């Protein structure tokens, strides 16, 4: 069962307008600009949604991943690059790190290898079992808000591609601040609804996933909110990830079918991995 959005999660304003002319699923707050999915799934539906079928899915652009686990090498390479970014900004070389929306725990594995004491939370019970059985990492299988972490406990809290999936982004960010130590870092990466790819593709943008993305942020909206809550913004920018050429070949058809036909055979046959940044996912590193 889905529940309708009646007011903005960030500012509480009830004046919401249609975001796209030809799509009535997304609404924008007339006060702060936060874009919301008009209907959102229940907690029980969410737990059922993020099951094994989400992480191994033939229709990856509609839901989840083609095969999250076959892509482990690329996810690990991406995680190493992201840990380097964190260490350049952090006052702490090691400590307690929480990854919110940690999926199967591949980022946590990298952090643990670098000497961090790692914690994870994800609504997926399937991911909890995978992390326990394959990585020997314990993660909490629940909503972030429901897990009773101590105040002033973590040196770092990360939210990689999490916030758009949350039903309560404002409350999650406030909790993150509460459980961070003084000078602790909060790192967020999320699709940018104001990016050039989003503006060009509009409702066909790859970041629009109506089934699973509940909120859509711009860099300005999120940085303004974080500053209002007392965070210091240390670094912002666009962030990419390591991808396989075969995945790029598959996704090209959603942008340009002619170019996709030209390159699909070549990219699939040679199949290599590279770092790709389409400049439509932004990151923010901020300090408590």
C-alpha positions in Angstrom: 0.0 0.0 0.0 1.3 3.5 -0.9 0.7 6.7 1.1 0.4 10.1 -0.5 2.7 13.0 0.1 0.8 16.0 1.6 3.6 18.3 2.6 7.3 18.9 2.0 9.6 16.7 4.2 12.2 19.5 4.5 10.2 22.6 5.3 6.6 21.3 6.0 5.1 23.5 3.3 1.8 22.0 1.9 1.9 24.0 -1.4 3.2 21.5 -3.9 3.2 21.8 -7.7 3.7 19.4 -10.6 7.4 19.2 -11.4 7.1 17.9 -15.0 4.3 19.0 -17.3 3.7 15.5 -18.7 4.3 13.6 -15.5 2.1 14.0 -12.4 4.1 11.6 -10.2 6.6 14.2 -9.0 5.8 17.4 -7.1 8.0 20.3 -6.1 7.8 22.3 -2.9 6.9 25.9 -3.8 8.9 27.1 -0.8 12.2 25.2 -0.6 12.3 23.5 -4.0 12.5 19.9 -2.8 11.1 17.4 -5.3 9.1 14.5 -4.0 7.4 11.4 -5.3 3.7 11.9 -4.7 3.2 8.3 -3.4 5.6 6.2 -1.3 5.6 2.6 -0.2 5.0 1.4 3.3 7.8 0.0 5.5 6.6 -3.6 5.0 6.5 -3.1 1.2 10.0 -1.5 1.3 11.5 -4.5 3.1 10.0 -6.8 0.5 11.1 -4.6 -2.4 14.8 -4.7 -1.5 15.2 -8.5 -1.7 17.4 -10.6 -3.9 15.4 -9.7 -7.0 16.4 -6.1 -6.5 20.1 -6.9 -6.6 19.9 -9.3 -9.5 17.3 -7.8 -11.8 16.9 -8.1 -15.6 15.1 -4.7 -15.7 17.8 -2.7 -13.9 16.7 0.7 -15.1 13.3 0.1 -13.6 14.4 -1.5 -10.4 17.8 -2.1 -8.8 20.8 -3.7 -10.5 21.4 -6.2 -13.3 23.8 -8.1 -11.0 25.1 -6.2 -8.1 27.4 -9.1 -7.0 29.0 -9.7 -10.4 30.0 -6.0 -10.2 31.8 -6.4 -6.9 35.3 -5.6 -8.3 34.1 -2.2 -9.7 32.1 -1.4 -6.5 35.3 -2.1 -4.5 37.4 0.1 -6.8 34.8 2.9 -6.4 34.8 2.4 -2.6 38.6 2.8 -2.5 38.4 6.0 -4.4 35.7 7.3 -2.1 37.6 6.4 1.0 40.5 8.4 -0.4 38.2 11.4 -0.6 37.1 11.0 3.0 40.6 10.7 4.3 41.6 14.0 2.6 38.9 15.8 4.5 38.8 14.0 7.8 40.5 15.0 11.1 40.4 11.3 12.0 42.6 8.7 10.3 40.6 5.9 11.9 37.6 5.4 14.1 34.0 4.4 13.9 32.3 4.6 10.5 28.6 4.1 9.8 27.4 3.5 6.3 23.6 4.2 6.0 22.0 2.2 3.2 25.1 0.0 3.0 23.5 -2.7 0.8 25.7 -5.9 1.0 28.6 -4.1 2.7 31.3 -3.8 0.0 32.1 -0.2 1.1 32.3 -1.3 4.7 34.7 -4.1 3.7 37.1 -1.5 2.2 36.8 0.8 5.3 37.5 -2.2 7.6 40.6 -3.1 5.5 41.9 0.4 6.1 41.5 0.1 9.9 38.1 1.5 10.6 35.6 0.0 13.0 32.6 -0.4 10.7 28.8 -0.3 11.2 26.1 -0.6 8.6 22.4 -0.3 8.4 20.1 -1.3 5.5 16.4 -2.1 5.3 17.2 -5.2 3.3 17.3 -8.5 5.3 18.8 -10.2 2.3 21.8 -7.8 2.4 22.2 -8.4 6.1 22.5 -12.1 5.6 24.9 -11.6 2.6 27.2 -9.4 4.7 27.2 -11.8 7.6 27.8 -14.9 5.5 30.3 -13.5 2.9 32.0 -10.6 4.6 31.7 -11.4 8.3 30.2 -7.9 8.7 27.2 -7.3 10.9 24.7 -4.8 9.6 21.3 -3.7 11.1 18.3 -4.6 9.0 15.9 -1.8 9.7 15.2 1.8 9.0 18.1 4.1 10.0 15.7 6.0 12.3 14.8 2.8 14.2 18.3 1.8 15.2 19.3 3.2 18.6 22.9 4.5 18.0 24.6 6.4 20.8 25.0 10.2 20.6 28.4 11.6 19.6 29.6 8.0 18.6 30.8 8.1 15.0 33.7 9.8 13.4 32.2 9.3 10.0 28.7 8.7 8.6 28.2 8.0 4.9 25.1 8.0 2.8 26.1 6.8 -0.6 23.1 6.8 -3.0 20.8 6.5 0.1 19.0 9.7 0.7 16.8 9.5 -2.5 15.5 6.1 -1.2 14.6 7.4 2.3 11.1 8.2 3.3 12.4 10.6 5.9 15.5 12.5 4.6 15.2 15.4 7.0 14.9 13.2 10.1 17.8 11.0 8.8 20.1 14.0 8.4 19.2 15.3 11.9 19.9 11.9 13.4 23.2 11.7 11.5 24.3 15.0 13.2 23.2 13.7 16.6 25.3 10.5 16.4 28.4 12.2 15.0 31.2 13.2 17.2 32.4 16.9 17.2 34.3 17.5 13.9 32.9 14.2 12.6 32.1 14.0 8.9 28.8 13.4 7.1 29.2 12.4 3.4 26.3 12.3 1.1 26.0 11.3 -2.6 22.7 11.5 -4.4 21.3 12.2 -7.9 21.1 15.9 -8.8 17.7 16.9 -10.1 19.2 20.2 -11.3 22.1 18.6 -13.3 22.5 19.1 -17.0 21.6 15.5 -17.8 18.5 15.8 -15.7 17.4 19.1 -17.4 18.0 17.6 -20.9 16.3 14.3 -20.3 13.6 15.5 -18.0 11.2 12.7 -17.0 13.3 10.3 -19.0 16.5 11.0 -17.0 18.0 7.8 -15.6 17.8 9.2 -12.1 14.0 9.1 -12.2 13.0 5.8 -10.6 9.5 6.2 -9.4 9.3 2.9 -7.6 12.3 3.4 -5.3 13.4 7.1 -5.4 11.1 9.1 -3.0 13.0 12.5 -3.0 15.1 14.3 -5.6 17.6 16.9 -4.4 19.7 19.7 -6.0 23.1 20.6 -4.6 21.9 24.0 -3.6 18.8 22.7 -1.7 20.8 20.1 0.2 23.7 22.4 1.1 21.4 25.1 2.3 19.6 22.6 4.5 22.8 21.3 6.0 24.1 24.8 6.8 20.8 25.6 8.5 21.3 22.6 10.7 24.8 23.8 11.7 27.0 21.7 9.5 30.1 23.2 7.8 30.4 22.4 4.2 33.9 21.2 3.4 33.7 20.0 -0.2 31.0 19.5 -2.9 31.2 18.2 -6.5 30.1 15.5 -8.9 31.1 11.9 -8.3 31.2 8.9 -10.6 32.0 5.2 -10.3 33.8 2.4 -12.0 31.6 0.7 -14.6 32.0 -2.1 -17.2 31.8 -1.3 -20.9 29.0 -3.8 -21.3 26.9 -1.9 -18.8 27.5 1.3 -20.6 26.5 -0.4 -23.9 23.3 -1.5 -22.3 22.4 1.9 -20.9 23.2 3.9 -24.0 20.0 2.8 -25.6 18.1 4.8 -23.0 19.9 8.0 -24.2 20.3 7.4 -27.9 19.3 4.2 -29.7 21.3 5.0 -32.8 24.6 5.5 -30.9 23.8 2.4 -28.8 23.5 0.2 -31.9 26.8 1.6 -33.2 28.8 0.9 -30.0 27.0 -2.1 -28.4 28.9 -4.9 -30.3 32.3 -3.2 -29.8 31.8 -2.3 -26.1 30.3 -5.7 -25.2 33.0 -7.7 -27.0 36.0 -6.0 -25.4 34.4 -5.6 -22.0 36.7 -3.4 -19.9 36.1 -1.2 -16.8 36.7 2.5 -16.4 35.8 5.4 -14.1 32.7 7.2 -15.4 31.3 10.5 -14.2 28.2 11.7 -16.0 28.0 14.7 -13.7 24.5 14.0 -12.5 25.3 12.6 -9.0 26.7 15.2 -6.5 28.4 14.6 -3.2 28.7 16.8 -0.1 31.2 16.4 2.6 30.3 18.4 5.7 31.6 18.6 9.3 29.7 18.7 12.6 
